[in-house]
């Protein structure tokens, strides 16, 4: 359950690369325990934001705190695990030795390496050279590297990029396992399905600005719909108007479109059946995250 | 201090397990043994017909320079490759991190950027100490073998002289390594840093000064004292006994001071570039 304690706070972050404005006054507030989806088209500024939070890039203006510390400071890095863009390790070292080098640089006990490798299911290949790993294994090793520090915050930037469907499913499962207790996951992606399946709250970024933020339900909006096919139509219409009001019922293309959430589906079905109406279909017609995203971004490509 | 120690341990693990580091050492030792000992000895033992030696010198006298009493000077030069190999090592220790993108991985761990740089410098010098030990061992071994083959008496230089020479070798190679590191930080890659670094080493420091210096140009002599390669050569030459072995223009103390300044400048440039630049 997310707490109200902020784990990432960014105010007015801006970044310019020459004449290119990568970020424009971005505000970000992520609470402890959230799985926060950072969604945006390619080039929207997601990776730039994460690089600033990691201390790899300095903002042109604005400020941020990560786990209560300045980005890139030892206090912040010690409690944060990062996977930014592609996994980057030493190709001539084994997976184990790569983790050992990272553990040493952080002053961590090497006994943490085994459990981290177990979690990402890489133990059997740990002694093989990293250069021989598949992309999926490289991504998993990067997650293991992030796990080493037993961090409060995981920052994962497009962790399923380039993975096959099975690899993507495995990675999603892994991320779900990471997000336990008061651990926070900041998950940047342009894949809406992934974000929808994993995240508890979402921020949408476009042209370097946060244009929407909220839970998936909040972003979909309060107005939800049910589609119903029922016979006879006139009897069904009377029952539905009595239950929901005339304004909430429309008959379009041979089916009723009701302004009601899926939690009322069973009740409506029962009333219709009791009134002698045959119900052949009841379906929730909520706006998908994709609909919301396309509305917010004006259908900008890159998805 | 604890962070620095941790970073050094991490950097040392990466460096000692890197095949390229030991390939460089192998090349350095092989070149020294082949071209510093085996080939000169073969030529002097079986001089081609018509070969003329300088007045008052004979193949037997020249072969004395290959025996243990003179191995320190040979080892210091590293067959002429010690500097460039150290430069390549310095470039590799930094430039590859940009190529592999591993700076992002390292800099998102706990230690700060300057700790990481300091650890890299310590590991550079540690690796150079290993190189110098290998080179001195190879030179001592080769010189002893040649003396035994020729039935010559084996006289070793004093221990203190050997230790001083090894320290000087690490110091000189350290400059080239730091120069390589600074070039890699500057260009954020290995290829350009290597190309320009080696071009500078061979063309400016090697060809230009040696050719123009041989012509006896006063201008060249007054300018060369400001260049690191010339000071490195002068310092190395101060350990070489024999006719014409020492530099007439730059003394060992002056050479040491100038190289110190260049080392500090290289570290400062590296620190500035790593500290201030974005890592993308």
Boltz contact constraints between the chains, C-beta under 6 A:
constraints:
  - contact:
      token1: [A, 54]
      token2: [B, 108]
      max_distance: 6.0
  - contact:
      token1: [A, 56]
      token2: [B, 279]
      max_distance: 6.0
  - contact:
      token1: [A, 57]
      token2: [B, 278]
      max_distance: 6.0
  - contact:
      token1: [A, 74]
      token2: [B, 110]
      max_distance: 6.0
  - contact:
      token1: [A, 77]
      token2: [B, 110]
      max_distance: 6.0
  - contact:
      token1: [A, 78]
      token2: [B, 110]
      max_distance: 6.0
  - contact:
      token1: [A, 82]
      token2: [B, 108]
      max_distance: 6.0
  - contact:
      token1: [A, 84]
      token2: [B, 104]
      max_distance: 6.0
  - contact:
      token1: [A, 88]
      token2: [B, 100]
      max_distance: 6.0
  - contact:
      token1: [A, 88]
      token2: [B, 101]
      max_distance: 6.0
  - contact:
      token1: [A, 88]
      token2: [B, 102]
      max_distance: 6.0
  - contact:
      token1: [A, 88]
      token2: [B, 104]
      max_distance: 6.0
  - contact:
      token1: [A, 88]
      token2: [B, 105]
      max_distance: 6.0
  - contact:
      token1: [A, 90]
      token2: [B, 14]
      max_distance: 6.0
  - contact:
      token1: [A, 92]
      token2: [B, 18]
      max_distance: 6.0
  - contact:
      token1: [A, 93]
      token2: [B, 17]
      max_distance: 6.0
  - contact:
      token1: [A, 101]
      token2: [B, 10]
      max_distance: 6.0
  - contact:
      token1: [A, 101]
      token2: [B, 13]
      max_distance: 6.0
  - contact:
      token1: [A, 101]
      token2: [B, 14]
      max_distance: 6.0
  - contact:
      token1: [A, 102]
      token2: [B, 109]
      max_distance: 6.0
  - contact:
      token1: [A, 104]
      token2: [B, 6]
      max_distance: 6.0
  - contact:
      token1: [A, 104]
      token2: [B, 9]
      max_distance: 6.0
  - contact:
      token1: [A, 104]
      token2: [B, 10]
      max_distance: 6.0
  - contact:
      token1: [A, 105]
      token2: [B, 6]
      max_distance: 6.0
  - contact:
      token1: [A, 105]
      token2: [B, 7]
      max_distance: 6.0
  - contact:
      token1: [A, 105]
      token2: [B, 10]
      max_distance: 6.0
  - contact:
      token1: [A, 105]
      token2: [B, 109]
      max_distance: 6.0
  - contact:
      token1: [A, 105]
      token2: [B, 111]
      max_distance: 6.0
  - contact:
      token1: [A, 106]
      token2: [B, 109]
      max_distance: 6.0
  - contact:
      token1: [A, 106]
      token2: [B, 110]
      max_distance: 6.0
  - contact:
      token1: [A, 107]
      token2: [B, 6]
      max_distance: 6.0
